[in-house]
Amino acid sequence: MHTSFRSGLEGVVVAETILSEVNGEEGRLVIRGHLVEDIAGNCSFESVIGNLWAGFVPEDLSEASIRQALAEARVWAWDRMLPLLNSTRRLEPVEALRMMLSALADSDSARPHVLVTGAIAVFVAGISRFQNGKSPIHPNPAHGQAEDLLYMIHGERPSPERIRALDTYLVTVSDHALNASTFAARVIASTRAGIISSVVGGLCALKGPLHGGAPGPVLEMFDSIGTFENAEPWLTAALDRGDRLMGFGHRIYRVRDPRADVLKLATSRLRAESNRIPFAEHVEKVAIQLLAKRNPGRKLDTNVEFYTALLLEALGFHRSLFTPLFACGRVAGWTAHAMEQAGTNRLMRPASTYVGPVPQAQQSMAAEYAST
Ligand code: ACO
């Protein structure tokens, strides 16, 4: 039985999941039984990964075991990465990451979910340093994932505040129900193509500006607005042109994205390292007012990408790394969803409504050809 066509699959339910729930009316995100605001900043990324993978794999998923397993995966990925770096020269970091992830094989490890989750951090850091003319830094297996990412990218021991801020970010974006990239990962998993392919597919979907590619453009918007006084005329002109304001709006949320506040708090803890917060708050206020005026029937509010941009900038990351860093967090969700989907053993194969030309009867076709 086919249901009617829904543009953008809006409102269509295609899976049951125990992993996360987005309640768009109440602005609530639950990640495997926990509100995002309760775990972000309070639980490590490793413990959240363990929670997401629980029940899908037989191994010990304690925080300490995951920490150790990811450290080993990072060290393994180092050797795999080095010969690939040269080929990333002309690529954007997110494209370079896509290439490197594609070089992994499910057969590289009995636990490809661990392998890819550890490797992605090494790849992002290595690409960043290589493309800036610096030598990549070997992972330190004594570090947790967030600390090692900061260390491998910046080349210095990060402060506990910075480690906590990045850990908060990775937890905040770890999973978010059937967003476009997770849906892509699940479709791929349903064909039994394997975890690595699911993650590569997830990244391909993530990189678009309507999904995980927005935070870089958020900073470009700040740069272009420039001054407090210019916020209203700049945003008005952008909306007059029909542009979408980056960092606002969401398919599911009808109220503020709860992750925006989690990341705003994490950014404000680093206030000394970012001078953009008061300016961003002003831009946010004006943008929400203008969007409300233009779309009275559709509440458009701040989404996760707005404060992602501020937090990642305050942590000293170049904007071209924002989407790859998003992937470093979301890989937890992609791998968990891929394993959950593979467990259902049911190929995803939706239907489409054909609106193309109707085939002509064979005789009239033959007559048509004969007459030409
Ligand atoms: N700026 C201006 N207008 C907007 C915005 C925006 N950011 N978002 C939605 N609108 C408008 C749309 O143009 C639409 O009007 P239209 O149909 O006449 O074009 C109307 O509001 C309703 O749009 P929705 O149905 O709510 O939008 P949709 O669900 O298709 O898109 C999306 C959601 C892609 C996130 C959109 O809000 C957007 O483009 N935002 C900017 C990009 C962005 O911030 N992306 C990151 C999202 S968070 C994440 O994926 C991690």
Boltz pocket constraint, residues with backbone or C-beta under 6 A from the ligand:
constraints:
  - pocket:
      binder: B
      contacts: [[A, 8], [A, 179], [A, 209], [A, 210], [A, 211], [A, 212], [A, 214], [A, 243], [A, 244], [A, 245], [A, 246], [A, 247], [A, 248], [A, 249], [A, 250], [A, 251], [A, 252], [A, 291], [A, 295], [A, 298], [A, 300], [A, 303], [A, 304], [A, 305]]
      max_distance: 6.0
